[in-house]
């Protein structure tokens, strides 16, 4: 309070021309007095300055940028000084307010972007409600240098309150448009949230969407051809997948999952791939009718690999068991006979390793005749069957399992349990 009184006293002794000179003077970093006060959140002194400056020149003072391109509003917003933000936006006429809120710093961030990046919903709301609904929407479409909007930031960091705030302030039609905007990597806000999970944020994003609108959103591909489903599947965010697919009718669930990325992988390929998520695979296979599931499982990527190839290559036993439990023996035989670009079937993939657990999952439900037929398939590269391939790599455990099958040629029991 003493500082405020002292400051008022100093201002009172300054002529108007000198007062404006003090307000517009910039230090080496480009900061003005108002920028420094906003940075510190000194709202009382800032109010004193605002009241002492003619209204006709106030806007010109507040739009001054430092070397980072930040105005006083940027500094107040990015440091969470909501009272200071309110003081600034309330002091500017509505015609100038929108122009002030549109200013982007050297990173392309508006003051609203800065607040959203920090997850400060109160500050974001304070700025958005200070302008008309149409202007608020325009502000939300402004992207930073990477093409990310406020919604992208909120989605990526899981700021559910900010997403909910925005959804409540703009019409549903405009909110949907915000969700379809893509950054420089081609990612929408739904891609952003899918890479991190954040189920509560996903819920708020999709709450107002129709199934048809959501389906169109799920078809949007980024620079790698990935949809939001690919991203969620790759990183094992089952809750996000559950929410997204749970809002769609069965026919659209299948069509969404069938979408390939630039490598030809479906979301199921990604879920069964390197990181592997059995819970995710289980949810996907349980979401589909038998016919649609088989079609999805037979879908091959650019290397002609199925999701089954991916699961075997990465030794995901639980994923294999999950798939096998949902597929009829006749259909499983068809899947196991599919060859990739090298001519390798899933059994060849097993033969490359010395890990025979996948064999138990894959073969126990098949007849001896089906097993023998699969073991006689030759790949393209060496012309090797799975048995010959396992022997060439001296994988003793796999060889032992294969030989037990071959030893049963004469006796031909209906089924043989592998050790």
N, C-alpha and C positions, 0 to 999 in steps of 0.2 A: 504493500500500500504506500509506503514511503517513497519507493522508486516511482510509482505511478504519479504521485503528487509532484515529485521533483521533475519528472518528464513533462508534465503539463505546464509547470512553471517555465521550463526552458522553451517549450513551444510557444508560449504566450509572448516571449520576448523576440521571437523571430518574425520578420516580415514575411508575407505570403510567398514572395519570390524565393527567398532563402529557404523557407520551409519546404517548398517543392524541390529545391536543389538538394536538400538533405535527404528527402524521400526517394529521389531518383538516383542518387549517387551509388555506384557499384564498386565493391571491393575487387581484389585480384581474381577471386573466384566467380565474380559476377553477381554476388549476393547484394541485395539492397537491404535497407533497414527492415522493410516489411517482410522480406524473405527470411531474415534471421529471426525475427519475432515469431513468424509462423512456424519455423523449425523448432523453436523453443516452446511453442504453445503459449506464449505470453499474450493471452487474448485481451486482457484489460488495456495494456499499452497499445495493442493493435487497434482496438476500438477508439482509443484516444486519437490516434493518427487519422483514422478514417473520418472521424468527426471534424478534424481540423483541416481537412483537404476539400477544396471545392468539388462538388459532385461531377462536374464536367471533366475533371482531370483524374479522378480516382481510378477509373477503369484503366487509364494509360499507365498508372503506377503499378496496378495489380497484374498487368500482362507482361511486365518486365521479367525476363528469364535470366538465370545464371548460366554458367558455362556448361552445365549438364542439361540445360533447357528447362529447368524446373522453375515454375512461378511460386509465389507464396502459397498458392492453393495446393500445388503439388507437395510442397514440403510439409504443410499441415496434414494433408491426407495420408502421406506415406508414413508419417510418424504417429498417426492415430489421434490427432488433436481435433476431435469432432466439434468442440465448441468454437475453436478457431476457424474450422472449415465453415461452420454455420455463420459465423460473424462475417466472413469474406463474401459468401454467396448472397447473404441477405443485404449486404451493403451495396451490391451492384444492381443497377436497373435490369429488369428481365431481358431487355433487348441485348444487353452486353453480357449477361450471365452465361448464355449458351456459348457465346464466342470464347469466354474465359474457360469454360469447362471443356471446350474442344481442343485447347492447346496441348500439343504433344511435346514431350521432352526428346532428347536425342535418341532415346531407346524406343520412341514411338508411343510412350505411355501418357495417357491423360491422367488427371488427378484421380478419376474414378478407377482407372486401371491400377494405379499405385495402391489405393485402399483395398481393392479386390485381391491384389497380390499378397497383402498382409492378412487377408481374411477378416477385415474390419467391416462388418455388415452395417453397423450404425452409421459410419461415415459414408459408405456407398449409398445407403438409403437417403441420407441427408442431402446429398448432391442430386440424386435422381428426382426426388420429389420437389426440388426447387425449380424445375422446368416442366413444361407441358409433357404429356405422355408421348406425343410424336417426337419431340426433341430428345426425350429420355431414350427412346428407341434408337435415334440417330447416334447418340453418344455411345450406346452399347454396341454399335456396329463398327466403331473405330478400333482398328487393330494396331498392335505394336509392330516393331521391325520384323518380328518372326511371324506376323500374321495372327497373333493370338488376341482375342477379344476378352472382355471382362468375364464372359461366360466360360471361355476356355480356361482362364486362370482358376476360376472358382471350381470348375469340374476337376481339373488336374489335381488340385490340392485338397479336394473333398470338402469345400466350404458349402455345406448344404444350406446354411442359412442365407447365404448370398444368392444361391440359385433360387431358393424359395422366394426371397424378396423380389428378385427380378421378374419371376413368373407372375407374381401378384401385381406388379406395377405396369406391365406391358400387356397388350391384348394377346390372346393365345396365338393368333395368326402370326404376329410379329415375333413372339417367343420361339415359335417353330422355325422361323427364318433364321433367328440367331443360332439355333441348334444345327442348322444345315451349313453355316459358314465354315469354311476350311482355312486352316493356317497354311504357311508356306510348305509344310510337309504333307499337306492334304488332309490333316486331321481335323475332325469336327470336335465339338465339346464332348460328344459321346465317345469318340475314340480316346480322348484325354482321360475321361473318368474310367473307361474300360481298362486302361493300362495300369491303373492304380487300385481299382476295386470301388471303394466308397459306396456301399449299397444305399445309404440314406440319400446321398446326392443323386444317384441314378433314379431313385424313386421320385424325387422332386422334379427331375428333368422330364420324366416320361408321364407324369400324372395326368397332364392335360392333353396328351396325344391320342389320336384315334389309332386303331390297329393299322389302317392303311398308311397313315402318316409315319408311324413308327417303322413300318416295313420299308418305306422309301428311305428313311434315315439309316436303317441298317444295311442298305445296299450301297451307301456312299463309301467309296474306297479312297484310301490315302495314297501317297506316292509309291508305296510298295504293293498296292492293290489290296491292302488289308481293310476289312470292315471292323466295326466296333466288336463284333463277335470274335473275329480272329484275335484281336488284342486281348480281350478278356480270357479267351481260351489259352493263348500262349502263356499268360502270366498266372493262370490257375485261379481266376476270380469267379468261382462258381456262383456266388451270390448275385453278382452283376449279370451273369448269363441267365440265371433263374428269373430275375426281374424282367430282363429284356424279352426273353422268349415267352415268359408267362403272360405277357400282354398280347400275344398273337394267337390267332386260331391255328389249328394243326397244319393246315395246308401252307400257311405262310412261315411257320416254324421250319418246315422242311425246305422251302425255297430259300430261306435266309441262310440255313446251314449248308446249302449246296453251293453257295457263292465261293469261287476260287480266288485266291490272291495271285500275284504275278508269278509265284512259283507253282501255282496250280493247287496249293494246299487249301483245303476247307478248314473250318474251325475245328472239326474233329481230328484232322491231321495234326493241327497245332496242339490240341489237348493231349493227343497220344504221343507227341514228339519228345524232344530232348528233355524238357523239365517234367512233363508227364503229370497229369492230375486225374487220378482214378475217380474222384468224386465228380469232376466235371464230365468225364466220359460217361459215367453212370447216369447223370442227369440227361445228357444229350440222347443216349440210346433209349432211355425210358420215355423220352418226349415224343418218340416217333412210332408210327405204326410199323408192323413187320416189313411190309413191302418197301416203304420209304427208307427204313433203316438199312435194308439190304442194298438199295440203290446208293445210299450215302457211303456205305462201307466199301462198295465196289468202285467208288470214284477215285481216279488215279491223278496224281499230281504230274508236274512236268518231267519227273524222273520215273513216271509210271508206277509210283509207290501208292499203295492204299494206306489207310490209317493203321491197318494190321501190320504192314511192313514197318511203319514208324514205331509202333509199340514194341515189336520184336527187336528191331535194331537198337532200341534203348532199354531192352530187358525190363519192361514194365509188366510184371506178372499180374498184378491186380487189374490193370487195364485189359489185359488179354482175357482174364477170367470174366471180367465184366462183359466184354463183347461176346465171348463164346456162350455165356449163359443166356443171351438174348437171341442167338441165331440157331436155326435148325441145322441138323447134321448135314443135310444135302446142300444147304446154302453155305455152311462153313467150308465144305469141300470146294465149292466154287471159289470162295475167297482165298483159300490156301493154294489154289492152282494159278492164281493171277501172278504174272511175271512182270518185274520192273524192266527198265531199259537194258539192264545187263542180263536179263533173263532169269533173275533170281526170284524165287517164290519166298514166302515167309519162312519156309523150312530151310532154304539156302541161307537165309539171314541168321537162323539159329546155328547153322553149321559153321559160320564164320567165327563164332565165339565158342567158349567151352562152358556155356551156361545152359543147362538142359531143362531148367524149370519151365520155360515156355512150351516145351514139347508136351508136358503133362496137360497143360491148359488146352493146347491146340488139337491133340490127337486122341485123347481118351474117349471122345464122343463119336469117333469115326469107326467104320467097319475096317476089318483087315484089308479088304480089297481096295478101299479108298486110300488107306495109308500107303499101301504098296504102289499104287498109281502115282501118288504124290512124290514118293521117294524115287521114282523113275524119271521125273521131269528133269531135263538137262537145261542148264543156263546157256546164254549165248556166248559169253566171254571165253570160257574154257571148255564148254560142252560137258561140264560136271553135273552129276546128280547131287542132291544134298549129302548122300552117303560118301561119295568120292571126294566131295569138297571137304567134309569133316575129316576124312582120312588124310587128305593132302595138307591139312593144317594141324594134324595130330591132336585133335580135340577129343581126348579119350572119353569123357563123360557123354558127349553127344554121340560118338561112335557106338558106345555101349548101348545107348537107347535105340539107335537105329538098327543095330544088329539083332536086338531082341525082337523087333518087328519082323525082320527078314527071316529069322529062325522059325517063325510061325507059318511059313508058306505051306508046309505040308499038312500041319494039324488044322489050320484055318479055323480057330475059334471065332465066335461072333465078335467079341471085343477083348482086348488085352489091356490091362492096366499097366501103364509104364511105371517103372520104379522111380 
